[in-house]
Amino acid sequence: MRHRQLTRIVYRIMKAVVSRPRMLAVACWTGADYRSVRASVGGDVVEHGAVVVAFWLRRQPRWLHLSPWACRDAQQLLDGGSPTGRRASSLATVLHEAIHARGLEDEAQVNCYAVQLVPAAARLMGLSPARADYLGLLALNYTRRTAPPGCWNALACRDGGEWDLAPHRGNVR
Protein backbone atom coordinates (compact mmCIF):
# COMPACT_ATOMS: atom_id res chain seq x y z
CA MET A 1 0.00 0.00 0.00
CA ARG A 2 2.49 2.69 1.08
CA HIS A 3 5.06 3.41 -1.61
CA ARG A 4 8.22 4.31 0.31
CA GLN A 5 10.27 5.56 -2.67
CA LEU A 6 7.57 7.91 -3.92
CA THR A 7 6.93 9.09 -0.36
CA ARG A 8 10.62 10.04 0.01
CA ILE A 9 10.74 11.74 -3.39
CA VAL A 10 7.64 13.81 -2.67
CA TYR A 11 9.06 14.89 0.68
CA ARG A 12 12.42 15.88 -0.82
CA ILE A 13 10.79 17.88 -3.62
CA MET A 14 8.42 19.67 -1.26
CA LYS A 15 11.31 20.36 1.13
CA ALA A 16 13.10 22.13 -1.71
CA VAL A 17 10.16 24.43 -2.51
CA VAL A 18 8.40 25.10 0.81
CA SER A 19 9.80 26.13 4.16
CA ARG A 20 8.01 23.50 6.26
CA PRO A 21 7.19 20.41 4.21
CA ARG A 22 4.64 17.94 5.44
CA MET A 23 5.42 14.24 5.29
CA LEU A 24 2.86 12.71 2.97
CA ALA A 25 2.56 8.98 2.54
CA VAL A 26 1.90 7.88 -1.03
CA ALA A 27 -0.61 5.03 -1.15
CA CYS A 28 -0.67 2.78 -4.21
CA TRP A 29 -3.94 0.90 -4.53
CA THR A 30 -5.06 -2.12 -6.50
CA GLY A 31 -7.97 -1.58 -8.89
CA ALA A 32 -10.68 -2.90 -6.55
CA ASP A 33 -9.19 -1.16 -3.51
CA TYR A 34 -8.87 2.15 -5.37
CA ARG A 35 -12.54 2.02 -6.38
CA SER A 36 -13.44 1.19 -2.77
CA VAL A 37 -11.37 4.06 -1.35
CA ARG A 38 -12.92 6.48 -3.87
CA ALA A 39 -16.41 5.23 -2.96
CA SER A 40 -15.69 5.57 0.78
CA VAL A 41 -15.21 9.31 0.30
CA GLY A 42 -18.26 9.69 -1.90
CA GLY A 43 -16.40 9.62 -5.21
CA ASP A 44 -16.09 7.45 -8.25
CA VAL A 45 -13.15 6.55 -10.47
CA VAL A 46 -14.77 8.55 -13.29
CA GLU A 47 -16.10 11.99 -12.42
CA HIS A 48 -17.29 14.73 -14.78
CA GLY A 49 -16.18 12.62 -17.74
CA ALA A 50 -12.57 12.31 -16.52
CA VAL A 51 -10.76 9.42 -14.88
CA VAL A 52 -9.54 10.28 -11.37
CA VAL A 53 -5.99 8.93 -11.29
CA ALA A 54 -5.09 10.27 -7.83
CA PHE A 55 -6.51 12.35 -5.01
CA TRP A 56 -5.73 14.03 -1.71
CA LEU A 57 -8.32 14.77 0.98
CA ARG A 58 -8.34 17.35 3.76
CA ARG A 59 -9.78 14.75 6.14
CA GLN A 60 -6.78 12.49 5.41
CA PRO A 61 -4.10 15.19 5.21
CA ARG A 62 -1.11 12.87 5.39
CA TRP A 63 -2.03 10.57 2.48
CA LEU A 64 -1.87 10.84 -1.31
CA HIS A 65 -4.00 8.15 -2.94
CA LEU A 66 -2.85 6.84 -6.33
CA SER A 67 -4.66 4.62 -8.78
CA PRO A 68 -2.95 1.40 -9.79
CA TRP A 69 -2.17 2.76 -13.27
CA ALA A 70 -0.54 5.94 -11.89
CA CYS A 71 1.53 3.80 -9.51
CA ARG A 72 2.49 1.39 -12.29
CA ASP A 73 3.72 4.20 -14.54
CA ALA A 74 5.66 5.88 -11.70
CA GLN A 75 7.16 2.52 -10.74
CA GLN A 76 8.28 1.95 -14.32
CA LEU A 77 10.24 5.21 -14.09
CA LEU A 78 11.78 4.11 -10.81
CA ASP A 79 12.73 0.79 -12.42
CA GLY A 80 14.64 2.59 -15.18
CA GLY A 81 11.94 2.65 -17.83
CA SER A 82 12.10 5.09 -20.69
CA PRO A 83 10.37 8.45 -20.33
CA THR A 84 6.91 8.44 -21.92
CA GLY A 85 4.00 10.88 -21.80
CA ARG A 86 2.02 8.60 -19.48
CA ARG A 87 4.94 8.10 -17.14
CA ALA A 88 5.61 11.83 -17.10
CA SER A 89 1.94 12.43 -16.37
CA SER A 90 1.97 9.96 -13.47
CA LEU A 91 4.89 11.75 -11.84
CA ALA A 92 3.23 15.14 -12.43
CA THR A 93 0.06 13.72 -10.87
CA VAL A 94 1.89 12.69 -7.69
CA LEU A 95 3.41 16.18 -7.44
CA HIS A 96 0.04 17.78 -8.27
CA GLU A 97 -1.60 16.09 -5.29
CA ALA A 98 1.32 16.99 -3.01
CA ILE A 99 0.86 20.64 -3.99
CA HIS A 100 -2.85 20.40 -3.16
CA ALA A 101 -1.81 19.04 0.25
CA ARG A 102 0.07 22.31 0.82
CA GLY A 103 -3.25 24.16 0.47
CA LEU A 104 -3.19 25.37 -3.13
CA GLU A 105 -6.54 24.72 -4.79
CA ASP A 106 -6.37 26.43 -8.20
CA GLU A 107 -6.12 23.50 -10.64
CA ALA A 108 -4.37 25.46 -13.38
CA GLN A 109 -1.76 26.81 -10.98
CA VAL A 110 -1.25 23.39 -9.37
CA ASN A 111 -0.78 21.81 -12.82
CA CYS A 112 1.74 24.49 -13.73
CA TYR A 113 3.80 23.97 -10.59
CA ALA A 114 3.63 20.17 -10.87
CA VAL A 115 5.02 20.01 -14.41
CA GLN A 116 7.85 22.36 -13.43
CA LEU A 117 8.84 20.04 -10.57
CA VAL A 118 8.89 16.88 -12.70
CA PRO A 119 12.56 17.20 -13.79
CA ALA A 120 13.80 17.58 -10.20
CA ALA A 121 11.70 14.61 -9.07
CA ALA A 122 12.95 12.56 -12.03
CA ARG A 123 16.56 13.30 -11.05
CA LEU A 124 15.76 12.05 -7.53
CA MET A 125 14.47 8.88 -9.20
CA GLY A 126 17.86 8.40 -10.79
CA LEU A 127 17.27 9.73 -14.29
CA SER A 128 20.10 11.60 -15.97
CA PRO A 129 19.68 15.39 -16.25
CA ALA A 130 18.92 15.09 -19.98
CA ARG A 131 16.30 12.35 -19.47
CA ALA A 132 14.82 14.23 -16.51
CA ASP A 133 14.48 17.40 -18.60
CA TYR A 134 12.92 15.37 -21.41
CA LEU A 135 10.44 13.86 -18.93
CA GLY A 136 9.61 17.41 -17.82
CA LEU A 137 8.89 18.40 -21.41
CA LEU A 138 6.70 15.32 -21.84
CA ALA A 139 4.82 16.21 -18.64
CA LEU A 140 4.31 19.78 -19.82
CA ASN A 141 3.03 18.72 -23.24
CA TYR A 142 0.84 15.92 -21.88
CA THR A 143 -0.70 18.13 -19.19
CA ARG A 144 -1.30 21.03 -21.59
CA ARG A 145 -2.94 18.69 -24.09
CA THR A 146 -5.15 16.75 -21.66
CA ALA A 147 -6.06 19.33 -18.99
CA PRO A 148 -9.81 19.89 -18.76
CA PRO A 149 -11.10 23.41 -19.43
CA GLY A 150 -9.95 25.82 -16.74
CA CYS A 151 -7.10 23.53 -15.61
CA TRP A 152 -4.35 25.13 -17.69
CA ASN A 153 -3.38 28.79 -18.03
CA ALA A 154 -0.91 29.33 -20.87
CA LEU A 155 -0.44 33.00 -20.04
CA ALA A 156 0.54 32.45 -16.39
CA CYS A 157 2.35 29.13 -16.98
CA ARG A 158 5.18 30.07 -19.30
CA ASP A 159 8.77 31.24 -19.03
CA GLY A 160 8.65 34.53 -17.15
CA GLY A 161 4.94 34.07 -16.44
CA GLU A 162 3.28 34.66 -13.10
CA TRP A 163 3.63 30.99 -12.08
CA ASP A 164 7.15 30.38 -13.34
CA LEU A 165 9.07 28.86 -10.41
CA ALA A 166 12.49 29.61 -11.93
CA PRO A 167 12.19 32.54 -14.37
CA HIS A 168 14.55 32.52 -17.34
CA ARG A 169 15.61 28.89 -16.90
CA GLY A 170 13.37 27.55 -19.65
CA ASN A 171 11.37 25.28 -17.36
CA VAL A 172 8.00 26.20 -18.90
CA ARG A 173 7.59 26.80 -22.59
N, C-alpha and C positions, 0 to 999 in steps of 0.2 A: 504494500500500500504506500508507505512513505518512500519517496525517491530521494535518497541521501545526497547523491551527486547534484541533482537539480536544486535541492534545498540549499546546498553550500554555494552553488553558483549564483542563485538569486540573492542570497545574503551578501556575497562579495560585491555584486553589481550594485545593489542598493546602498551598501556601505560607501561605495565610491561616489554616489550622487546625492545622498542625504546625510544630514549630520547624525541622526540617531536612527539607524535602521532597525527594523523589527524582524525578528527571526520568524520566517514563514515556512511551514512544512509543506512540501509539494506532495500531494496525494495522487498516485496513478491508480485509476480504477479499471476493472474489467468492464466489458460492455453491459452486463446485467447489473453490476454494482453501480456503475455510473448512472444508468437510468433510474435506479432505486434512490440514489443520493439526490439526483435532480428532482424526483417526485417528492422526496421527503421535505423539500423546501418549497414545494408548490410549483415546480418548473417541469419542463419537458426537454428532451434532447433537441427538439426542433421548436423554435419559437419565432414568430413573426416571419416565417419563411426561411429562417437561417438556422443552421446547425450550431448548437452551443458546444464548442470544443473545450471550454474551460470556464470556471467561474470562481469568484471570491465573494464571501458573504460577511456583512458586518457582525452577524451573530456568531460567526466562527472566524474571528479575526486573525487567527494564526495558521489558517489552512488555505492553500490554493488547490482547487479540485480540477484535475485534468482528465479528459476523456482518454480511452485506451489508444485512439489513433494519434492524439497529440503526444502522448507518452511514447508511443512506438517511434514516431518521427524524431522526437528529441533524443531518444535512446540510440537511434541509428547514427545521429551526429556524434554522440558520445563514443560510440563503437568505431568511429573512424569513417563513417559513410560519407559519400560525396555530398556536397551542398546541392540541395534542390529547393525549388520554391515551396513545396510542402514542408520540408524540414526547416527552412528559414521561417516560415509562418508559425510552426509549432514553437520555436524558440521565442519569436516575437509575442506569441500568445502567453507564454509563461511570464515574460517580462511585463506584458500588458496587465495581467491580473495582479502582479506584484505592485505595480504603480497604482492601481485601484486601491490596494490595501494601504497605501500611504495617504489615501483620502482624496485623490484626484478623480473626478467623476466624468469630466468632458471626454467623450469617446474619441473625438478627433484628436484632441491634445494627447490623450493616453496612447493612441496609435502612433502618433508622431514620435513621442519619447521612446516608445518600445522599439520601433525600427532603428532608431539611432543607437540604442544600447546593444543591439544584436551583435555587432562585431566584437565588442569587448567581452560579451558573454561567450561568444564562439572561441575567442582566444583562451578563456578560462577552461573551455572544453578541450583544449589542446590543438585547435586548428591553427595553421600558420597564419601570419598576418594577412597574406594575400587571399587565402581561402576564407578567412574571417570577414575581410572587406567584401569579398564576392557574396558571401552569405548575407551580409548587410544589404547589399544591392538587391539581391533576390527578395529579401524581406520587404524592402521598400516597394519594389515593383508589385509584389504579390498583394501587399496590404492596400496599396493605392488602387489596384485593379479590382479587388474583391470587397472593399469596405462598403457597407450599406450607405445609403444617402445620409449625410450629416455626420459620418464617421471618419471623414478625411477633409482636411483643409489645406489645399495646395498653396494658398497665399501665406499662411502662418508656418507651414511645415516645408521649408525650403532653406537653402543656404542663406544665412543672414536674416531669415524670417523670425517672427516673434517667438517661435518654439524651438529654434535651433539651439541645441545644447552646447555646441562648440562652433561658434560662428567662424567662417572662413577656413574650415578644415575639410569641407566637401563631404560632410556626413549625411546631408540631405540634398537631393537633387531636384 
